[in-house]
């Protein structure tokens, strides 16, 4: 699978001379930006899934710690 930059390199008109060439290039830029955004979103989702599968007990421990810290800072009087 190509990266957004590789796809863009393959699809841009390198010497645009007509209005439709400029329009084509503009649409390519928009598509490449969307591809990159989706790629980044997918990486975050996959990392979160991996983290959850591999470190569930660690995540629970962190959650319990921060839950207690949040409660103490928010609801307990000093």
C-alpha positions in Angstrom: 0.0 0.0 0.0 1.3 3.4 -1.0 1.7 6.3 1.4 -0.2 9.5 0.8 2.9 11.1 -0.5 3.7 8.3 -2.9 0.2 8.3 -4.2 0.3 12.1 -4.6 3.6 11.9 -6.5 2.1 9.4 -8.9 -1.1 11.4 -9.5 0.0 15.0 -9.7 0.4 16.6 -13.1 3.9 17.9 -12.9 3.5 20.6 -15.6 -0.1 21.8 -15.4 -1.0 24.2 -18.2 -4.8 24.0 -18.4 -7.4 24.9 -15.8 -8.5 21.2 -15.5 -4.9 20.3 -14.7 -4.9 22.7 -11.8 -8.3 21.4 -10.6 -7.0 17.8 -10.8 -3.9 18.7 -8.8 -6.0 20.5 -6.2 -8.3 17.5 -5.9 -5.2 15.2 -5.5 -3.9 17.4 -2.7 -7.3 17.1 -0.9 -7.4 13.4 -1.4 -3.8 13.0 -0.1 -4.6 15.0 3.0 -7.6 12.8 3.7 -5.6 9.6 3.1 -3.0 10.9 5.6 -5.6 11.8 8.1 -7.2 8.3 7.8 -3.8 6.7 8.1 -3.0 8.6 11.3 -6.5 7.8 12.7 -5.9 4.1 12.0 -2.5 4.1 13.6 -4.0 5.6 16.8 -6.9 3.1 16.8 -4.5 0.1 16.2 -2.2 1.3 19.0 -5.1 1.7 21.4 -6.3 -1.8 20.6 -2.8 -3.2 21.0 -2.3 -1.4 24.2 -5.6 -2.6 25.6 -4.9 -6.3 24.6 -1.3 -6.3 25.9 -1.6 -4.2 29.0 -5.1 -4.5 30.4 -4.0 -5.1 34.0 -1.6 -2.1 33.8 -4.3 0.1 32.4 -6.7 -1.0 35.2 -4.1 -0.2 37.8 -3.4 3.3 36.3 -7.2 3.9 36.0 -7.7 3.0 39.7 -4.7 5.2 40.7 -5.9 8.3 38.8 -9.5 7.7 39.7 -8.5 7.9 43.4 -6.3 10.9 42.7 -9.1 12.7 40.8 -11.6 12.0 43.6 -9.2 13.3 46.3 -8.4 16.4 44.3 -12.0 17.1 43.3 -14.1 16.1 46.3 -12.0 16.0 49.5 -11.6 19.2 51.4 -8.1 20.3 52.3 
